[in-house]
Amino acid sequence: MQYCDFNASTNTHIIRNIFKTISQDNIQYLLDHSQIKKYQKGEMVIQRDHANQSQHDSLYILLDGIIQIGYLSPSGRFHAFNYYSEKNFINLFCCLQNHPPEYDYYAFNQLRVLVIPKSIFLGLIEQNQALSQKVMQLLALRMHYLMAELKFLHIANLSQKVAKTLLNLTHQYGVRHALGSEIKLKISQHDLADLLSASRQTVNKEIKKLVSLDILNWQYENIVIKDVDYLKQQIELL
């Protein structure tokens, strides 16, 4: 992990877009009291460590790159169950509730994180009603998303879970491709199995079925979704 120069205009522009409701003076105050940290692929960003108070004394905001969230198995293998993309408040609940993180956060690729002391962030919220409302809306949206995911996991079969996960990845990381949409997040079938809490062998059967139906191409970690509508239809069957 490295510290980045705060004087770069691109950093200021990115942060200004995140905190659109606060004044330029408050933006500068935030920058003067915060840090930008740079992480390389595979580095720990936030560790599941109840003894590390500093991790929930600061708010982490992902400026660019991708973070994977999960846990280390006893064998030492990392199991990811979610990914955060740029411009995302990473540990908002932990910061506001002074709660230690429940999972490990790793850099999936090279990324930069804005680290704001909790006292500075709370001061900005107290001064700016619009920012306070934005934080409340973000927490409400995350709660709504989690409840919807919980309901889906209870009633969906594995084929529908695979379809939804691939569709979510397409929405987040899909780019135009000659055959449809390519998922730029390079994950393996083992990684997909982790996201679904299923065995790799079971997920492999589902992927083979989708390939045989000409819904997608999957070669190593390169995924091209050829028929997004099919994936949507599988979810709508619920």
C-alpha positions as CSV (number, residue, x, y, z in Angstrom):
1,M,0.0,0.0,0.0
2,Q,1.2,3.5,-0.9
3,Y,0.1,7.0,-0.2
4,C,-0.9,9.1,-3.2
5,D,-0.4,12.8,-3.8
6,F,-3.5,14.9,-3.0
7,N,-2.6,17.8,-5.2
8,A,-3.5,16.0,-8.4
9,S,-6.5,17.8,-10.0
10,T,-8.0,14.4,-11.1
11,N,-8.3,13.4,-7.4
12,T,-10.1,16.6,-6.6
13,H,-12.4,16.2,-9.5
14,I,-13.4,12.7,-8.5
15,I,-14.0,13.7,-4.9
16,R,-16.0,16.7,-5.9
17,N,-18.3,14.4,-7.9
18,I,-18.8,12.2,-4.9
19,F,-19.6,15.0,-2.5
20,K,-21.7,17.2,-4.8
21,T,-23.7,18.9,-2.1
22,I,-20.8,20.4,0.0
23,S,-19.0,23.6,-0.7
24,Q,-15.6,23.9,-2.3
25,D,-14.2,25.1,1.1
26,N,-15.4,21.9,2.8
27,I,-14.0,19.9,-0.1
28,Q,-10.6,21.4,0.6
29,Y,-11.0,20.9,4.3
30,L,-11.8,17.2,3.7
31,L,-8.8,16.8,1.5
32,D,-6.5,18.5,4.0
33,H,-7.5,16.0,6.7
34,S,-7.8,12.8,4.7
35,Q,-5.5,10.5,2.8
36,I,-5.6,8.7,-0.6
37,K,-4.1,5.2,-0.4
38,K,-3.0,3.1,-3.3
39,Y,-3.2,-0.7,-3.2
40,Q,-1.8,-3.3,-5.6
41,K,-3.7,-6.4,-6.7
42,G,-4.0,-8.8,-3.8
43,E,-3.3,-6.4,-1.0
44,M,-5.4,-6.2,2.1
45,V,-7.5,-3.0,2.2
46,I,-9.6,-3.7,5.4
47,Q,-9.0,-6.7,7.6
48,R,-11.5,-8.5,9.7
49,D,-9.8,-7.6,12.9
50,H,-11.8,-6.7,16.0
51,A,-8.6,-5.3,17.6
52,N,-7.8,-2.8,14.8
53,Q,-9.8,0.3,16.0
54,S,-8.4,2.5,13.2
55,Q,-10.3,0.5,10.5
56,H,-13.7,1.7,11.8
57,D,-12.4,5.2,12.9
58,S,-12.2,6.1,9.2
59,L,-14.5,6.0,6.3
60,Y,-13.1,4.3,3.2
61,I,-14.3,5.4,-0.3
62,L,-13.2,3.5,-3.4
63,L,-12.1,6.1,-6.0
64,D,-11.1,3.6,-8.7
65,G,-10.6,-0.1,-9.1
66,I,-12.4,-3.1,-7.7
67,I,-12.5,-4.5,-4.1
68,Q,-13.5,-8.1,-3.4
69,I,-15.1,-8.9,-0.1
70,G,-14.9,-12.3,1.6
71,Y,-13.0,-14.4,4.0
72,L,-10.0,-16.7,4.2
73,S,-10.7,-20.4,4.6
74,P,-8.6,-22.5,7.0
75,S,-6.6,-23.7,4.0
76,G,-5.6,-20.1,3.2
77,R,-7.8,-19.7,0.1
78,F,-9.8,-16.4,-0.2
79,H,-13.5,-16.9,-0.9
80,A,-15.1,-13.7,-2.4
81,F,-18.9,-13.2,-2.1
82,N,-19.2,-9.7,-3.4
83,Y,-17.4,-7.0,-5.3
84,Y,-17.4,-3.2,-4.9
85,S,-16.7,-0.9,-7.9
86,E,-15.4,2.6,-7.9
87,K,-17.1,5.6,-6.2
88,N,-18.4,3.3,-3.5
89,F,-18.6,3.9,0.3
90,I,-16.9,0.7,1.4
91,N,-17.3,0.5,5.2
92,L,-20.1,3.0,5.8
93,F,-22.0,0.9,8.4
94,C,-18.9,0.0,10.3
95,C,-17.7,3.6,10.4
96,L,-21.1,5.1,11.6
97,Q,-21.8,2.3,14.1
98,N,-18.2,2.0,15.4
99,H,-18.5,-1.7,14.4
100,P,-15.5,-3.9,13.5
101,P,-15.6,-5.3,9.9
102,E,-17.0,-8.8,9.6
103,Y,-15.1,-9.7,6.4
104,D,-11.8,-9.1,4.7
105,Y,-11.5,-6.5,1.9
106,Y,-8.9,-7.2,-0.8
107,A,-7.8,-5.2,-3.9
108,F,-9.0,-7.2,-6.9
109,N,-6.8,-5.0,-9.1
110,Q,-4.9,-1.8,-8.6
111,L,-7.0,0.7,-6.8
112,R,-7.1,4.0,-4.8
113,V,-9.1,4.6,-1.6
114,L,-10.0,7.9,0.0
115,V,-9.6,7.5,3.8
116,I,-11.6,10.1,5.8
117,P,-11.4,10.3,9.6
118,K,-14.7,9.5,11.1
119,S,-14.8,12.8,13.0
120,I,-14.3,14.8,9.8
121,F,-17.1,12.9,8.0
122,L,-19.5,13.2,10.9
123,G,-18.8,17.0,11.1
124,L,-19.6,17.3,7.4
125,I,-22.9,15.4,7.9
126,E,-23.9,17.6,10.8
127,Q,-23.3,20.8,8.7
128,N,-24.9,19.6,5.5
129,Q,-28.5,18.3,5.5
130,A,-28.3,17.2,1.8
131,L,-25.2,15.1,2.6
132,S,-27.0,13.6,5.6
133,Q,-29.9,12.7,3.5
134,K,-27.6,11.1,0.9
135,V,-26.1,8.9,3.5
136,M,-29.5,7.8,4.9
137,Q,-30.7,7.1,1.3
138,L,-27.6,5.0,0.7
139,L,-28.1,3.0,3.9
140,A,-31.8,2.5,3.0
141,L,-30.9,1.3,-0.5
142,R,-28.4,-1.2,0.8
143,M,-30.9,-2.5,3.3
144,H,-33.5,-2.9,0.6
145,Y,-31.0,-4.6,-1.7
146,L,-30.0,-7.1,1.1
147,M,-33.7,-7.9,1.9
148,A,-34.4,-8.5,-1.8
149,E,-31.3,-10.7,-2.1
150,L,-32.3,-12.7,1.0
151,K,-35.8,-13.3,-0.5
152,F,-34.3,-14.3,-3.8
153,L,-31.9,-16.8,-2.2
154,H,-34.7,-18.5,-0.4
155,I,-37.0,-19.0,-3.4
156,A,-34.7,-19.3,-6.4
157,N,-33.2,-22.5,-7.8
158,L,-29.5,-22.8,-8.8
159,S,-30.2,-22.0,-12.4
160,Q,-31.9,-18.8,-11.5
161,K,-29.2,-17.9,-9.0
162,V,-26.5,-18.4,-11.8
163,A,-28.6,-16.3,-14.2
164,K,-29.0,-13.4,-11.7
165,T,-25.4,-13.4,-10.7
166,L,-24.3,-13.3,-14.3
167,L,-26.8,-10.6,-15.1
168,N,-25.6,-8.5,-12.1
169,L,-22.0,-8.8,-13.3
170,T,-23.1,-7.8,-16.8
171,H,-24.8,-4.6,-15.5
172,Q,-21.7,-3.7,-13.4
173,Y,-18.8,-4.8,-15.6
174,G,-20.3,-5.5,-19.0
175,V,-18.9,-3.8,-22.1
176,R,-20.0,-4.0,-25.7
177,H,-18.8,-7.0,-27.6
178,A,-19.3,-8.3,-31.1
179,L,-21.3,-11.2,-29.7
180,G,-23.1,-9.3,-27.0
181,S,-21.7,-8.1,-23.7
182,E,-18.3,-9.0,-22.3
183,I,-17.9,-9.1,-18.5
184,K,-14.6,-7.3,-17.8
185,L,-14.3,-8.6,-14.3
186,K,-12.0,-11.6,-14.8
187,I,-13.3,-14.3,-12.5
188,S,-13.1,-18.1,-12.7
189,Q,-15.9,-20.6,-12.3
190,H,-14.5,-21.3,-8.8
191,D,-15.0,-17.6,-8.0
192,L,-18.6,-17.8,-9.4
193,A,-19.2,-20.8,-7.2
194,D,-18.0,-18.8,-4.2
195,L,-20.5,-16.0,-5.0
196,L,-23.3,-18.6,-5.1
197,S,-22.1,-20.7,-2.1
198,A,-22.1,-23.7,-4.4
199,S,-19.6,-26.3,-5.5
200,R,-17.5,-25.6,-8.6
201,Q,-18.7,-28.9,-10.1
202,T,-22.4,-27.9,-9.8
203,V,-21.8,-24.5,-11.2
204,N,-19.8,-26.0,-14.0
205,K,-22.8,-28.0,-15.1
206,E,-25.0,-24.9,-15.2
207,I,-22.4,-23.0,-17.3
208,K,-22.1,-25.9,-19.7
209,K,-25.9,-25.9,-20.1
210,L,-25.8,-22.1,-20.9
211,V,-23.0,-22.6,-23.4
212,S,-24.9,-25.4,-25.1
213,L,-27.9,-23.1,-25.4
214,D,-25.7,-20.4,-26.9
215,I,-26.4,-18.0,-24.1
216,L,-22.8,-17.3,-23.3
217,N,-19.2,-18.1,-24.1
218,W,-16.8,-18.8,-21.2
219,Q,-13.1,-19.4,-21.9
220,Y,-10.8,-19.4,-18.8
221,E,-11.8,-16.0,-17.1
222,N,-13.3,-14.4,-20.2
223,I,-17.1,-14.3,-20.2
224,V,-19.2,-13.1,-23.0
225,I,-23.0,-12.9,-22.5
226,K,-24.7,-13.5,-25.8
227,D,-28.3,-13.5,-24.7
228,V,-29.0,-11.1,-21.8
229,D,-32.8,-11.5,-22.3
230,Y,-32.6,-15.2,-21.6
231,L,-31.0,-14.5,-18.2
232,K,-33.7,-11.9,-17.4
233,Q,-36.4,-14.4,-18.3
234,Q,-35.0,-17.0,-15.9
235,I,-35.3,-14.5,-13.0
236,E,-38.8,-13.3,-14.1
237,L,-40.0,-16.9,-13.7
238,L,-40.0,-16.4,-9.9
